[in-house]
Amino acid sequence: MGVTVQKRQASPRVATGPWRADFAAALRAFWLSRVVVWTAGLGAIALWGVHAGHRVAFDPAGVTRPFGAFGDLLVAPAARWDSVWFLNIADSGYGGGDRAAFFPLYPLLVKVGGVLCGSALVAAIVISCAAFVVGLAALHRLAVIEVGPEGARWAVISLALFPGSLWFSAAYSESLFLMVSVGAVLAARQERWALAAMLGALGAATRSAGLLLVVPLGLLWFDAWRARRAQLRDGAWIAAVPIGLAAFCGYLALDGEGAGAPFSAQDTWHRSLAGPWAGIADGATAAWDGVRQLVHGPPPPVYFDKAVGDAMAIGRHNIALFVCLLLAIPALIGALRRLPLAHGAYAVCALLLPLSYPVEPQPLMSLPRFEAVLYPLFLWLGLWLARGPAWRRVAVLSVFAVGLAACSALFATWHWVA
């Protein structure tokens, strides 16, 4: 009596072998883009100085300027605004209040690095830059699988030059999240489910959007399961992704701050749940008000906070932020049409999250930072650039580089960006 053996289908071909080419592409993009960031940032300080009022108001203890005049100048393009929050958490923990809005993995690494090298700020910048390079390498390897070698090349370069990439070398958690999120998806694409879950859990301990990594990991597992390349126990690993968030909430609860502190702390930034359509509508209205201000002049002075300043500044920011949203739409559609569903679905969910929490009176605040870590947008952009004429690549990357330089100049001089 014969026994029928049901064979598992072979895994689709994925990038394997040495990472030399991936890191070579990552390093080229890293150095090209960071030259833009530091040149623009230091040049702006030389020409215009820094906004002393913002510097004193937001960093009264001087944690972003501990090295003296020359040393402080060198780190200026990487140490502003939210850097103060991360450095203070690394130094003295959460301690109640608004710090719970910043997830723990990055400041924990900064604290450890600061002990090893003697400076939390140096450790923060080194960690961010190193994570950025590794994240770009992982993106290159994932892009080779999804859009081919030429598309991978332009995906990495476009992400590195995107204006929102400013924060990848700053004392912010963006580059760490890029590394673990792209790494998790790459591991799942290679059907290494335990590794994907571990990296996903680290993502959920890095920022709130990390919890959404269950979307691409789950969809990639489902595709493999349907093709009989994965089993139910492989999918069970994905349930470990929320552990990162649960551990943070549990720590805060034990510390007396409450398990919901990471979410209630968002009130400090005037964020409240209103749904994605409210965020889009509010962003469009705010941008239109900004256009009217440019045409007809400012209204009576209105102050939002020390960072943004008067109503004219808010209006200009709202216009720029809405343009960022509009530019994301074709990339989002392209990702849904040209890439596996796991990537496009993740991009949709991750973009809807900040849109659901508009800020008054700057509804789309920080949108370029949120977009910068949405790797599917850049997978599609790399494919689109690779398939188009040379002038398309020159035009897009030139606009990106100019935007990156402008944002870097504003950031380094203590003017609010995003």
N, C-alpha and C positions, 0 to 999 in steps of 0.2 A: 504494500500500500504506500503510494508516494506521498510525500509531505511537501506541501507548497510553502516555499519560503518567500515572504514578502520583503523585498529589498527596499531600503530607504534610498530615495533619490539623492544623487550626488549634489553637493552644495555648489551653487553657481561660483564661477571663478571670481576670486577676490584677490586683492593685492597682498602678497606675502613676500617673505624674504627681507633682506636688509632695508633699513630705513634711510640709507645714505641719500638717495634722491629726494626723499620727502624733506629731510632736514636741510638739504642744500636749497631747495625751493623756499623753505620757511625762512632760512637765514637771509637769503637775498631780499625777500619781502620785508623782513624785520628791519634790516639796516636801511633800506631805501626809505621806509616810512618813518623810522625814528630820526633820521637825519632831518626830515621835514619838520617833525615835532620839535626837536631841540633847536634847530636853526630859527624857526619862527618864534618859538617861545623866548629864547634868549635875545633875539633881535628886537622883539617887542618891548622887552624890559629895558634894553639899551636906549630905545627911542622914546618910550613913554613912561618908564618906571612902573611901579605897581600901585594899585588902588589901596592906599594905606588904611582907609576906613574899613574896607572889607577884611583886610588882613588882620587888623586888631580885633574887629568884632567877632570874627569866626575862628581865630586862632590866638586868643589872648595869652595862652601859655607858651606860645612859640614852638609847638611840636613840629611844625613844618620848616622851621628855620633854626636848627640847633648847631650849625657848623661854622658860623661866622659869615662875613659878607660874601667871600668867594665861593665857599662850599654851599651856602644857601642858594646862590645864583645857579650853580650847576644842577641842583635838584629841583629848581623851580618848575620846570615843565612837567614834573611828576608829583608835586606835593601841594595840592590846593583843595579847598572845599571838603568833600567827604573824606579825604585823607585824614583830616583831623579826627573824625569819628573813629575810623579804623585804628589809628595810632593810640587814641585814648583807651579804646577797648583792649588793645594789646597790652597797654601799660597797667590798667587798673580794673579790667573786667567790665561787666555790665552795670552793676550797682544801681539798678532801677532806672526809671525814666525812659528817655527816648532811644537809648542805645540798642534796645532789643530789636529795633527795625533792621539792624545790620547783623546778618547771619554769621556764625562763629568760625567757620573753617579758615577763612582768610586771616582774621586777626589772631587766631591761634597759631597759625604758621608764622605770622610776623613776630609774635611773642617769642616763639622758639628760635627763630632766626636772629632776633635781636639779642638774645642771650648768647648765641654762638659768635656773632660778629661785633657785638658791642653797640649796635645802633638799630633801633626798630625801623627807622626810616630807610636806612640803607637796605635792611632785610626786606622791607616791603617792596622797594623798587626792584631789587634782584629777583624776588619771587614773582612779581608781576611780569617782568621781562622774560624770565625763564619759562613761565607758564604760557606766555604768548607764543614763544618759539615752538614749544611742544604742541600747543593747540593748533598752530598753523601747519605743523608737520602732520598731525592727525587729520586735519582738514584736507591736506593734499592727498593723503592716502585714501580717504573716503571719497574724494572727488575723482580720483583715478578710477575707482570702481563705478561711480555713478555717471560721470560725464566725460571720462577719457583723460589721457595725459595733457592734452592741450587745454581742455576746459579746466583741469585742475590747476594748471599754471596760472590762468587768469583769475580763477576763484580766489586763490591765495593772495595774489597781488591786489585785487580789488578790495578784499577785506582789510588788508594791511593799510591801504590808502584811504579807505572810507573815513569820513570826518569823525564818526563815532569811535574809530579805533584809537583816538587820542587817549582814552582811559585804559587801554591795554598795557601801557607802560607806566601808568600812574599808580599811586598807592591806593588802588581800588581793587575790588574783587572780580572785575569783568574778565580779566585774562584767565584767572583760575577757573571761573565758570566755563569759559570757552573750552579750556583744556579738558575738563572732566565731562562736559556735556557731549562734545564731539567724540571724545574717547569712548564714552558709553555707547553712542550710536555706532561707532566703528566696530566696537567689540560685538555688538548685537548683529551687525551686518556680516561679521565673520563667524557668527553663531557661537560666540564664547559668552554664554549667558551669565555665568557667575561673575565674570569680570565686568560685564555690562551693568549688572545690578549693583556691584560695589561702587563703580564710578557714578552711577545714577544716585546712589545714596549720598555720595560726597557732593554731588551737585545740589541735592536737596538740603545739604548743610551749608551751602555757599550762598544761595539766594532762594527766595520763595518760588521763583519759576522753575527751580530744579525739580519740584514735584511733578511737573508736566512731562518729564522725561519718560514717565510710564507710557505716554502716548506712542512715541516712535518705537520704544523697546517692545511694547505689547504688539504693535502692528507687525514689526519685523518677525517676532516670534510666531505670530499667527500665520504669516506667509510661509515660514519654514515648517510649521506644523502641518499645514495643508499639503505641502509638498513632501511630507513624511521625512523631513530632515531633522525634526525636533520632537520632543516628547512633552507630555504634560508637566513632568517634573522640571523641565527646562523653563517653562513658563512661570513656574512657582517662584523662581529667582526674582522675577520682576516685582513681586510683592515686597521685596526688601528695599526698594527705592525710597518709600516714605520714612524709612528708619532715620535718615539724616534729619528730617524735620522733626520727627517724634523725639529724637534725642535732645535736640535744642529746646523744644517746648518742655520736655521733662526736666532738663537742667534748670530752666527759668522757674518752673513750678517749685522745685526743691529749694531754689534760692529765694523764694518768697515773692517773686515778681508776677507769678501767674502764668499758666501754660499759654494763654492767649496774648501774651505781651508782644510778640513779634507783629501781630496784626493790629492791636490797639495802638501801638506806637506810631502807626502811619498817620494818626490824627495830627501829629506835629507838622507834617507836610500837607495838611489840608486834603488828604486823600480820603475819599469815601466811595463805597460801592454804588455805582449808578448804572452799570451795564455798558457794553461796548458801544451801542448806538448813541447813548448819551455822551460818551467820550468823544466820538467822532463829530457829533453835532455841535458839542460845546467847542471843540477844537476849530471847526469851520467858522463858527460865530466869532470866536476870539480872533482868528486870523483876519476875518473881514473887518472887525473893529480896528485891528492894527493897520490895515490898508487905509481905512477912513482917517485914522489919526495922521498917517503920513501925508494924506492929501489935504486935510482940513486943519491940521494942527492938533496939539495935545489938549485933552480936557484938563480941569483943575488937577493938581498933583494928587496922585493916589499911591500910597506905599503898601506894597505887598509884604515884603520883608527886606532885611538888610542886603540880601544877595541880589535881588532882581532890580530894586530901585523904583524909578517912577513909571508912570503909565506908558510913556513913549517906549521905554526899554522893554516893558512887558509886551507891548504891541509888536515890536520888531521880533522878539523871541517867538511870539505866537505865529507870526507869518512863517518864520523859518521852520518851526516845528510842524506846521501843517504841510509845508512842502515836503518834509521828510516822510510824512505819512503818505502823501500822494505818490511819492517815488517808490514806496514799498509795495504799492498795489500791483503794478505789473510784475514785479519780482515774485510776489506771492502767487499770482495767477500762473506765472511761468513754472514755479516750483510744483504747483498742483497738477499742471498739465504734463510736465516733462520728466518729473522725478517720481520714484516710488512713493506711494501714498503716505508712508510713515513720515517722510521728510516734510511734505506739504502740510499734513495734518498737525504736526508739531509746530510749524511756523504759524499756522492760523491760531492755535490755542495760545501760544506764547505771545503773539501780538495782541490778541483780545484781552489778555490779562491786564496790561497797563491801561488799555483803552477803557476798561471797565472801572477804573479808579481815577477819574479825572481830578485835576487839582484846580482850585479856584485861586486866582483868576488866570492860571496858566494850565489849561486842561491837559495838554500833551507834554508836560514837563518831563525831561529826561528821556524822551522817546528815542533820540539817536543812540543813547547807551543801550536801550533795550533792543534796538534793531541790530546793533553791532554784533551781538551774540547769537543772532538767528542765522545759523550757518546755512539753512536751505536757501535763503535768499541769495547767498553768494555762490552756492552751487549752481543755481540757475543762471546767475549773472556771468559766471565763468563760462558756462556753455554758450550763452548768447554772444559773449565777446569772441569766443573761439570760432564761432560759425559766421561771424560778420566780417566786414572789411576792416582794414587797418585803421582807417579814420575813426571808426566807432570806438575802438580801444583807446586811441589817443584822446578822443573827446571825453569819454567817460572818466578815464583815469586822470586826466588833467583837471576836470571839475572836482573830482574827489581830492586830489592833492591840494588844490587851492582852498577847498573847504577845510581840509585837515590843518593847513597852515593858519587859516583864520581862527579856527577854534583853539588851536594851540597858543596863538598869540593872546587871545582873550583869557584863556585859562591861566597862563603863566603870569599875567598881570593882575590877577585876582578880580577879573570880571566874570560874571556868571555865564556859563555856557550850558545850554540844554536845560 
